[in-house]
Amino acid sequence: KSANPQWREQFDFHYFSDRKDMLNIEVWRKDNKKHEELLGTCQVDITALPMKQTNRLELPLEKHPGSLLMLIAVAPCTGVSISDLCVCPLGDPSERQQISQRYCIKNSFRNIKDIGFLQVKVLKAVDLLAADFSGKSDPFCVLELGNDMLQTHTVYKNLNPEWNKVFTFPIKDIHDVLEVTVFDEDGDKPPDFLGKVAIPLLSV
């Protein structure tokens, strides 16, 4: 019941410099569980923002009254990566040795917030649900840890996709849960849910 809402929410997105994506923002109004109405959209060109500083932006909503006030900071992130199986970031013996030394018992209290890294190798899925009329699916896999999210490429028309990707996350909270979700890409429509698994970090 507000025309001037304050959310004060923070989100982290992993933006890779080889991509030229725009940050798309939508504002919605919800009457009840079933009825939603789009109140406006706006875009931010990430490449145009200066690095390593907080940018205060007031963005007018396109074709609708109102504006959105945001703080956006573009900063280099360490430890987050998507790579192929053959160039696994933590597979290098010298790098593993450095990491072992960094997280040894005597260095435990050097940086309390630096908990460690999680590396996930997403190999393949087997016997997925057929989401298309052709009896196939266009699956991709999304990995979420805390508010970090990375995803694989889409393997088209396949119920047994092989992704063979390595995902590396910095761990911010040892009590976080790794959520791995498989979706079916559906063009301009929202993707269809094909399945999910949740893995608490403390169980690894």
C-alpha positions as CSV (number, residue, x, y, z in Angstrom):
1,K,0.0,0.0,0.0
2,S,2.8,2.4,-0.9
3,A,3.6,4.7,-3.9
4,N,7.1,5.3,-2.5
5,P,8.3,1.8,-1.4
6,Q,11.7,1.3,0.3
7,W,13.2,-2.2,-0.2
8,R,16.8,-1.8,1.0
9,E,17.7,-5.1,-0.6
10,Q,21.2,-6.0,-1.9
11,F,21.9,-8.5,-4.7
12,D,25.2,-9.8,-6.1
13,F,25.5,-10.6,-9.8
14,H,28.5,-12.1,-11.4
15,Y,29.2,-10.1,-14.5
16,F,31.9,-11.4,-16.9
17,S,33.7,-8.7,-18.9
18,D,33.5,-10.5,-22.2
19,R,29.7,-10.1,-22.1
20,K,27.8,-7.0,-23.1
21,D,24.6,-7.6,-21.1
22,M,22.3,-4.9,-19.9
23,L,20.9,-5.0,-16.4
24,N,17.1,-5.2,-16.9
25,I,14.9,-4.1,-14.0
26,E,11.1,-4.6,-13.7
27,V,8.8,-3.2,-11.1
28,W,5.6,-5.1,-10.4
29,R,2.4,-4.5,-8.4
30,K,0.8,-7.5,-6.7
31,D,-3.0,-7.3,-5.9
32,N,-3.3,-10.8,-4.7
33,K,-1.7,-14.2,-5.3
34,K,-3.0,-14.4,-8.9
35,H,-3.0,-10.8,-10.2
36,E,0.2,-8.9,-11.0
37,E,0.7,-5.8,-13.0
38,L,3.9,-4.4,-14.5
39,L,4.5,-0.8,-13.3
40,G,7.5,-0.1,-15.4
41,T,11.0,-1.2,-16.6
42,C,14.4,0.4,-16.9
43,Q,17.9,-0.7,-18.1
44,V,21.4,0.0,-16.9
45,D,24.5,-0.4,-19.2
46,I,27.0,-2.0,-16.9
47,T,29.9,-1.3,-19.2
48,A,29.3,2.5,-18.9
49,L,29.7,2.6,-15.1
50,P,33.0,3.4,-13.5
51,M,34.7,0.6,-11.7
52,K,35.5,0.3,-8.0
53,Q,33.0,2.9,-6.8
54,T,29.4,3.0,-5.8
55,N,27.3,4.7,-8.4
56,R,24.0,6.4,-7.3
57,L,21.5,6.1,-10.1
58,E,18.0,7.5,-10.3
59,L,16.3,5.7,-13.2
60,P,13.0,6.8,-14.8
61,L,10.6,4.0,-15.5
62,E,10.0,3.6,-19.3
63,K,6.5,4.5,-20.5
64,H,5.3,4.7,-16.9
65,P,5.4,7.3,-14.1
66,G,7.9,7.0,-11.3
67,S,11.6,6.3,-10.9
68,L,13.9,3.8,-9.2
69,L,16.8,4.8,-6.9
70,M,19.6,2.4,-6.9
71,L,23.2,2.0,-5.8
72,I,25.3,-0.1,-8.1
73,A,29.0,-1.0,-7.6
74,V,31.1,-2.7,-10.2
75,A,34.0,-4.4,-8.6
76,P,36.4,-7.2,-9.6
77,C,35.4,-10.5,-7.9
78,T,37.9,-13.1,-6.8
79,G,37.3,-16.8,-6.7
80,V,34.2,-16.9,-8.9
81,S,34.6,-18.7,-12.2
82,I,33.1,-21.0,-14.8
83,S,35.5,-23.1,-16.8
84,D,35.8,-26.2,-18.8
85,L,36.7,-29.5,-17.2
86,C,40.1,-29.6,-18.8
87,V,41.1,-26.2,-17.2
88,C,39.8,-26.8,-13.7
89,P,41.0,-23.8,-11.6
90,L,41.8,-25.7,-8.4
91,G,43.3,-28.7,-10.3
92,D,46.7,-27.1,-10.6
93,P,48.9,-28.7,-7.9
94,S,50.8,-25.4,-7.1
95,E,47.5,-23.6,-6.7
96,R,46.1,-26.3,-4.4
97,Q,49.3,-26.0,-2.3
98,Q,48.8,-22.2,-2.0
99,I,45.2,-22.7,-1.0
100,S,46.1,-25.4,1.6
101,Q,48.6,-23.0,3.1
102,R,46.1,-20.1,3.1
103,Y,43.5,-22.2,5.0
104,C,45.8,-24.1,7.4
105,I,45.1,-24.0,11.1
106,K,47.7,-21.3,11.9
107,N,46.1,-18.9,9.5
108,S,42.5,-19.5,10.6
109,F,42.0,-16.2,12.3
110,R,44.0,-14.0,9.8
111,N,40.8,-13.2,7.9
112,I,37.6,-14.4,9.6
113,K,35.4,-13.7,6.5
114,D,37.6,-15.7,4.2
115,I,36.1,-19.1,4.8
116,G,37.2,-20.9,1.6
117,F,36.2,-22.0,-1.9
118,L,33.6,-24.5,-3.2
119,Q,34.3,-26.1,-6.5
120,V,31.5,-27.9,-8.3
121,K,32.0,-30.0,-11.4
122,V,28.7,-30.3,-13.3
123,L,29.1,-33.3,-15.5
124,K,25.7,-34.4,-16.9
125,A,22.1,-35.2,-16.2
126,V,20.3,-38.5,-17.0
127,D,16.7,-39.3,-17.9
128,L,15.3,-35.8,-17.6
129,L,11.6,-35.0,-18.0
130,A,10.6,-34.3,-21.6
131,A,9.2,-30.7,-21.6
132,D,8.7,-30.2,-25.3
133,F,6.1,-31.7,-27.7
134,S,9.0,-33.4,-29.6
135,G,9.7,-35.6,-26.5
136,K,12.9,-33.7,-25.8
137,S,14.0,-30.9,-23.5
138,D,16.5,-28.0,-23.8
139,P,18.1,-28.2,-20.4
140,F,20.4,-25.9,-18.6
141,C,21.6,-26.1,-15.0
142,V,21.6,-23.2,-12.4
143,L,23.8,-23.3,-9.3
144,E,23.0,-21.1,-6.3
145,L,25.1,-20.6,-3.2
146,G,23.8,-17.9,-0.8
147,N,23.1,-15.0,-3.2
148,D,25.6,-16.2,-5.8
149,M,24.2,-17.7,-8.9
150,L,26.0,-19.2,-11.9
151,Q,24.6,-21.3,-14.8
152,T,25.7,-23.7,-17.6
153,H,25.0,-23.3,-21.3
154,T,21.9,-24.9,-22.7
155,V,22.1,-28.4,-24.4
156,Y,19.3,-28.4,-27.0
157,K,16.9,-31.4,-27.7
158,N,18.5,-33.7,-25.2
159,L,17.3,-35.7,-22.1
160,N,20.8,-36.8,-21.2
161,P,22.8,-33.5,-21.5
162,E,26.5,-33.3,-20.8
163,W,27.8,-29.9,-19.6
164,N,31.3,-30.7,-18.3
165,K,31.7,-27.4,-16.6
166,V,33.6,-26.4,-13.4
167,F,32.1,-23.8,-11.1
168,T,34.0,-22.1,-8.3
169,F,32.4,-20.1,-5.6
170,P,33.9,-18.2,-2.6
171,I,32.1,-19.4,0.6
172,K,30.6,-16.6,2.7
173,D,28.7,-18.7,5.2
174,I,29.5,-22.4,6.1
175,H,25.8,-22.9,6.8
176,D,24.8,-22.1,3.2
177,V,23.1,-24.7,1.0
178,L,24.2,-25.4,-2.6
179,E,21.1,-25.6,-4.7
180,V,21.4,-27.1,-8.2
181,T,18.3,-26.7,-10.4
182,V,17.7,-28.0,-13.9
183,F,15.5,-26.0,-16.2
184,D,14.1,-26.3,-19.7
185,E,14.8,-23.3,-21.9
186,D,11.6,-22.1,-23.5
187,G,12.4,-19.2,-25.8
188,D,10.9,-15.9,-24.5
189,K,8.8,-17.7,-21.9
190,P,10.0,-18.4,-18.4
191,P,11.9,-21.7,-18.3
192,D,10.2,-24.9,-17.2
193,F,11.4,-26.6,-13.9
194,L,12.9,-30.1,-14.5
195,G,14.3,-30.9,-11.1
196,K,16.4,-29.7,-8.1
197,V,18.8,-31.0,-5.5
198,A,19.9,-29.2,-2.3
199,I,23.3,-29.9,-0.7
200,P,24.2,-28.3,2.7
201,L,27.9,-27.3,2.7
202,L,28.2,-29.0,6.1
203,S,27.4,-32.3,4.5
204,V,30.3,-32.1,2.1
